[in-house]
Amino acid sequence: MKQLKFFIIGLVILAAAGYAGYTMYINAPKPQTQEVKVAIPQVPYKEVRISTQSIPIFSRGRVSASRVHKIASQVSGLVTDIAPELKKGEIVNADQLLVQIDEQPLILDIAQKKAQLTQTKLRLEETEANARVARRQAGRNASDYARFVPQLAYANSQVEAAEAALQYAYDQLENTKISSPIEGKVVDVFINEGDLVQTGSPVAVLYGMDQAEVRLPLNDAELMIIGVEENTSTETGPSFMPQVTLRDYESGDEWSGYIVRTDGERSANQLLYIIAQVNGDEMYSNTGRYLVPGSFLEAEIRGQEIENMRILPREVILSGDAIWMINADNTIQRQPVTIRYRGKEFAYIDTALPPGTRVVAGNFNRLVEGMTVEPIRKK
């Protein structure tokens, strides 16, 4: 009986526990479901621009005068007069008298050369008279010496030499006046009034103000883009001359010129220098500023036009020469591209991207192939 009692109590406890569990299950709160929204990233984009144009190539160089004249004295003597304009920075006119050297020694030399010429002419007349007598007296078999043939030749050569010496003396007298060969600016002066100069002594350095040149280094790819080949010049090369715009970094002044030739040899780093030339009125900038030799300028060179060139902002180009292209369904795709040239602001693409192709603009590190994005046109 005692065991039966324990058994019944156990059944009651189990039943009560089961009922309590069932009641809790029936009355348990139902789980609430919430829809999770996936945020689609917004990305700015630029459309591929197709254009027929020349690619601007940028370089830098220093301006130099095309014509530099180093004036030297052609005679020796004392400097008796110097033009007031013969000073550094002054402008002198073509054929303007700059320096006068003492003429007196050369005037004396001319007088002496005249006397020598008169003397040689007298000797020539004497020789001619002797030759006439000798020819009358000489027999049929007489030698040339007996007939005064070499004596006459020598006398004539003496006269010619004396005449040349006199003309040289006149030329030397003219050289005592040193004039400016061009209209230009004085760069340097090496003499003063009262100095004793020798033949070949430097007098001054002038440069012409109507033409300037700039040497611009370019690599082979850039030379090919602008259409200039090695050893090209305006005389032997093509008639097409690439246009150059020169800019001052600080003032913003601009000058216009043309590529006229290339240097004769490459630099140590295998770059080839092309020569940009500025002429005439172009020596003055858009604000009227003169192009001073020695200035360091930036050059924008525009060569031959290229058809159907794809142009993109440089910032959209990824490492490894690729772009993120946005497909019609707004998914992105990594597209390798062939770049012809990277400019300061734009990249010029050879890959035939369709017109209107949308390219992700900006620097995004978490984009993956096939991701859906919300394109936003970037102005």
C-alpha positions in Angstrom: 0.0 0.0 0.0 2.8 2.3 0.8 4.3 1.8 -2.6 1.1 2.4 -4.4 0.7 5.7 -2.6 4.1 6.9 -3.8 3.3 5.9 -7.3 0.0 7.9 -7.4 1.7 10.9 -6.0 4.4 10.7 -8.7 1.8 10.5 -11.4 0.0 13.5 -10.0 3.2 15.6 -10.0 4.1 14.6 -13.5 0.6 15.5 -14.7 0.8 18.8 -13.0 4.2 19.5 -14.5 2.9 18.5 -18.0 -0.1 20.8 -17.7 2.0 23.7 -16.5 4.4 23.2 -19.5 1.5 23.0 -21.9 -0.1 26.1 -20.5 3.2 28.0 -20.9 3.6 26.8 -24.5 0.0 27.8 -25.4 0.3 31.3 -23.8 3.9 32.0 -25.0 4.3 35.3 -27.0 4.7 34.8 -30.8 8.0 36.1 -32.3 7.8 39.3 -34.3 9.4 39.5 -37.8 11.0 42.7 -39.1 12.0 43.3 -42.7 15.7 44.3 -43.0 16.4 46.9 -45.7 19.7 46.7 -47.5 21.2 50.2 -48.2 22.3 50.7 -51.8 25.4 52.9 -51.9 25.1 56.1 -53.9 28.1 56.7 -56.2 28.7 59.8 -58.4 29.5 59.1 -62.1 30.8 60.8 -65.2 29.9 60.0 -68.7 32.6 59.2 -71.3 33.2 62.1 -73.6 34.2 61.4 -77.2 35.9 64.2 -79.0 38.2 64.9 -82.0 40.9 67.2 -80.6 44.6 67.5 -80.0 46.0 66.2 -76.7 47.6 69.0 -74.6 51.2 68.1 -73.6 52.7 70.0 -70.7 56.4 70.8 -70.2 58.6 73.5 -68.7 61.6 75.4 -69.9 63.7 78.5 -69.6 63.4 81.4 -72.1 66.5 82.5 -74.1 67.0 85.0 -76.8 67.2 83.6 -80.3 69.9 86.1 -81.4 72.8 86.9 -79.0 75.6 89.1 -80.4 79.0 89.2 -78.7 80.6 92.4 -79.9 84.4 92.5 -80.0 86.9 95.1 -81.1 88.5 94.5 -84.5 91.4 97.0 -83.9 93.7 97.9 -81.1 93.6 101.4 -79.6 92.4 103.8 -76.9 88.6 104.0 -76.3 87.9 107.7 -76.8 84.1 107.7 -76.6 81.2 105.4 -75.5 77.5 105.9 -76.2 75.4 106.8 -73.2 73.0 103.9 -74.1 75.8 101.3 -73.7 74.8 100.2 -70.3 73.2 97.0 -68.9 69.5 96.9 -69.6 69.5 99.7 -72.1 68.0 99.3 -75.6 70.1 100.3 -78.6 69.1 100.7 -82.2 70.5 98.9 -85.2 73.7 100.6 -86.6 73.9 102.9 -83.6 77.5 104.0 -82.8 78.4 102.5 -79.5 82.2 102.9 -79.2 84.8 105.1 -80.8 88.4 104.0 -80.8 91.3 106.5 -81.4 91.7 107.0 -85.2 95.1 108.8 -85.2 97.3 105.7 -85.4 95.3 104.4 -88.3 95.3 107.7 -90.1 99.1 107.7 -89.9 99.1 104.1 -91.2 97.0 105.1 -94.2 99.4 107.9 -95.1 102.3 105.4 -94.9 100.4 102.9 -97.1 99.7 105.6 -99.7 103.4 106.4 -99.8 104.2 102.7 -100.3 101.7 102.4 -103.1 103.1 105.4 -104.9 106.6 104.0 -104.6 105.6 100.6 -105.9 103.8 102.3 -108.9 107.0 104.2 -109.6 109.0 101.0 -109.6 106.4 99.4 -111.9 106.8 102.3 -114.4 110.6 101.9 -114.3 110.3 98.2 -114.9 107.9 98.7 -117.8 110.4 101.2 -119.4 113.3 98.7 -118.9 111.1 96.0 -120.4 110.4 98.0 -123.6 114.1 98.5 -124.1 115.0 94.9 -123.4 112.4 93.6 -125.9 113.9 95.7 -128.6 117.4 94.6 -127.9 116.7 90.9 -127.1 117.3 88.3 -129.8 114.8 85.7 -131.0 116.2 83.1 -128.5 116.3 85.5 -125.5 115.0 84.2 -122.2 112.0 85.5 -120.3 114.4 87.1 -117.8 116.2 89.0 -120.5 112.9 90.3 -121.8 111.9 91.4 -118.3 108.8 89.1 -118.0 109.3 88.0 -114.4 110.4 91.5 -113.4 107.1 93.0 -114.7 105.1 90.3 -112.9 106.9 91.1 -109.6 106.4 94.8 -110.0 102.7 94.4 -110.8 102.2 92.1 -107.7 103.9 94.7 -105.6 101.4 97.3 -106.7 98.5 94.9 -106.0 99.9 94.2 -102.6 100.3 97.9 -101.8 96.7 98.6 -103.0 95.3 95.8 -100.8 97.3 97.1 -97.8 95.9 100.5 -98.3 92.4 99.2 -98.6 92.9 97.2 -95.4 94.1 100.3 -93.6 90.9 102.1 -94.7 88.9 99.2 -93.4 90.7 99.3 -90.1 90.0 103.0 -89.8 86.3 102.2 -90.3 86.5 99.5 -87.6 87.4 102.2 -85.0 83.7 102.9 -85.0 81.9 100.0 -83.3 78.2 100.0 -84.0 75.3 97.8 -82.9 74.5 95.0 -85.4 70.9 94.8 -84.3 68.2 96.5 -82.4 68.4 94.9 -79.0 69.0 95.1 -75.3 72.5 95.4 -73.7 73.2 92.3 -71.5 76.8 93.1 -70.5 79.5 95.8 -71.1 83.2 95.1 -70.7 84.9 98.4 -71.4 85.0 102.0 -70.2 86.1 105.3 -71.8 89.9 105.6 -71.6 90.5 101.8 -71.7 93.2 100.4 -74.1 91.7 97.5 -76.1 93.3 94.9 -78.2 92.1 93.2 -81.3 89.5 90.7 -80.2 88.8 92.3 -76.9 85.1 91.9 -75.8 83.1 95.1 -75.9 79.5 94.2 -75.1 76.8 91.5 -75.4 73.4 92.3 -76.9 70.3 90.1 -77.5 67.6 90.7 -80.1 64.1 91.6 -78.7 62.1 90.4 -81.6 62.5 86.6 -81.1 62.8 84.2 -78.2 63.2 80.5 -77.8 62.3 77.9 -75.1 63.8 74.4 -74.9 61.2 71.9 -73.7 62.0 68.3 -72.7 59.6 65.6 -74.0 59.7 61.8 -74.0 59.1 59.7 -77.1 55.4 59.1 -76.4 54.8 62.8 -76.1 56.7 63.5 -79.3 54.5 61.0 -81.1 51.3 62.5 -79.7 52.1 66.1 -80.9 53.4 64.8 -84.3 57.0 65.9 -84.0 59.8 63.5 -85.0 63.5 63.6 -84.1 65.6 65.9 -86.2 62.5 67.8 -87.4 62.9 71.4 -88.4 60.9 74.0 -90.3 63.2 73.5 -93.3 63.3 69.7 -93.6 60.3 68.6 -91.6 56.5 68.8 -92.1 54.8 72.1 -92.7 52.6 71.5 -89.6 54.1 73.3 -86.6 52.5 72.5 -83.2 51.2 75.5 -81.3 52.6 76.3 -77.9 51.1 78.5 -75.1 53.7 79.7 -72.5 52.4 80.6 -69.1 54.0 82.4 -66.1 53.3 80.5 -62.8 52.7 83.6 -60.7 51.2 86.3 -62.9 49.2 84.1 -65.3 50.6 86.0 -68.4 50.5 84.0 -71.6 52.6 84.1 -74.8 51.9 82.2 -78.1 54.5 80.4 -80.2 55.3 77.4 -82.3 57.5 74.4 -82.3 60.2 75.0 -85.0 62.8 72.2 -84.5 64.3 69.6 -82.2 67.7 69.5 -80.5 70.5 67.7 -82.2 70.9 65.1 -79.4 69.1 63.6 -76.4 69.8 64.6 -72.8 71.4 62.3 -70.3 67.9 60.9 -69.3 67.1 60.2 -72.9 64.6 63.1 -73.3 64.6 65.0 -76.5 64.4 68.8 -76.3 62.0 70.6 -78.8 62.4 74.3 -79.5 59.4 76.6 -79.1 59.9 80.0 -80.8 58.0 83.3 -80.1 58.2 86.0 -82.8 57.4 89.7 -83.2 54.3 91.0 -81.5 53.9 87.7 -79.7 56.8 88.7 -77.5 54.2 90.6 -75.5 51.7 88.7 -73.4 48.0 89.0 -73.2 48.6 91.8 -70.6 51.3 93.5 -72.5 54.2 92.1 -70.6 57.5 91.5 -72.5 58.9 88.0 -72.6 62.2 88.4 -70.8 65.0 85.9 -71.4 65.8 83.8 -68.3 62.1 83.4 -67.3 61.1 79.9 -66.4 57.6 79.1 -67.9 55.2 76.3 -68.3 54.3 75.2 -71.8 51.1 73.7 -73.1 51.8 72.1 -76.5 48.9 71.1 -78.9 49.8 68.8 -81.8 47.8 67.1 -84.4 44.1 66.3 -83.8 43.1 62.8 -83.0 39.7 61.5 -84.0 37.2 59.8 -81.6 39.3 60.2 -78.5 37.7 59.0 -75.2 38.3 61.6 -72.5 37.8 61.0 -68.8 38.8 62.9 -65.6 42.1 61.5 -64.4 40.6 60.8 -61.0 38.4 57.9 -62.3 41.4 55.8 -63.4 42.1 53.0 -60.9 45.4 51.4 -60.2 46.3 49.0 -63.0 44.7 51.2 -65.6 41.0 50.3 -65.1 37.7 52.0 -64.4 34.4 51.1 -62.6 31.8 51.1 -65.3 28.1 51.3 -64.4 26.0 48.9 -66.4 22.4 49.5 -67.6 21.0 47.5 -64.5 23.1 49.8 -62.2 25.6 47.1 -61.3 29.3 47.9 -61.5 31.9 46.2 -63.6 35.7 46.7 -63.5 36.8 47.5 -67.1 40.5 47.6 -68.1 41.4 50.5 -70.4 44.3 51.5 -72.6 45.6 55.0 -71.7 47.3 56.9 -74.5 48.2 59.8 -72.2 47.6 61.1 -68.7 47.3 64.8 -68.6 47.1 67.2 -65.7 43.3 66.8 -65.3 42.2 64.3 -67.9 43.1 60.9 -69.2 42.9 60.1 -72.9 41.7 56.6 -73.6 42.3 54.4 -76.6 39.8 51.8 -75.5 36.6 52.1 -77.6 34.1 52.8 -74.8 30.5 53.4 -76.1 29.3 57.0 -76.0 27.6 57.9 -72.7 29.3 55.1 -70.8 28.9 55.9 -67.1 32.1 55.7 -65.0 32.3 55.9 -61.2 33.9 59.1 -60.3 35.6 59.3 -57.0 37.8 57.1 -54.8 35.8 54.1 -53.4 37.6 51.3 -51.6 34.7 48.9 -50.9 33.2 48.5 -54.4 33.1 44.9 -55.7 32.3 43.4 -59.0 28.5 43.1 -59.6 27.5 45.4 -56.7 24.3 47.3 -57.3 24.7 51.1 -56.8 22.6 54.2 -57.1 24.2 56.4 -59.7 24.3 60.2 -59.2 25.4 62.3 -62.1 28.4 64.4 -61.1 28.5 68.0 -62.4 
